[in-house]
Amino acid sequence: MEIFRYKSDAWGQRVLEGVSWDLLWFFVGAALLFIVLHAIYKRRLLKGSAENE
């Protein structure tokens, strides 16, 4: 699996054509996991501060 795709331009130089879409779902899952963990953390933090008052 190539992460970056390259090709040659008209002058023979190697240029970046784009990135692979294969890892898209990995980053979507990582972002969702971060959001869920952050929400759990904030809920516990707010619950703990309400008990201290």
N, C-alpha and C positions, 0 to 999 in steps of 0.2 A: 504494500500500500504506500503510495507516494503522498506525502502531505502537501508538497509544493509541486506544481506543474510548470515546466519550462519549455520554451521553444526557441528557435533561431529566427531573428528578424532578417530584414532584407540585406543587412550588412554582415550577417553571419554571427552576430553577437547573441549570446544566450540571455534571454529575457524571461522574467516571470510572467506566466500566462494566467495563473490563478492558484487557488488552493483546493484541495480535495474536499468533497462534501461528505466523505465517509465518517469524519469525526463530528459532524453536526449534532447527532443524537447524543454523543458523549457530553458535549458542552451544554446541551439543553438539560440533560439529566443532572449534571453537576450544578447548574444554576437553580433548578428546582429543589435539589437537596439543600443547597445553601439557604434558600428562602424558607424552607420548612424548619431547618435547624435554627435559623435566626428568629423565627416566630416563636418557637419553643423557648429559646433563651429569653426573649423579651417578656413572654408571658410569666416565666418563673421569676424574672427580675422584678416585674410589677407586682406580682403576688407577694414576694418577699418584702417589698417596701411598704405594702399596704398593711401587713401584719406588724410592722415595726412602729406604726403610728398610733 
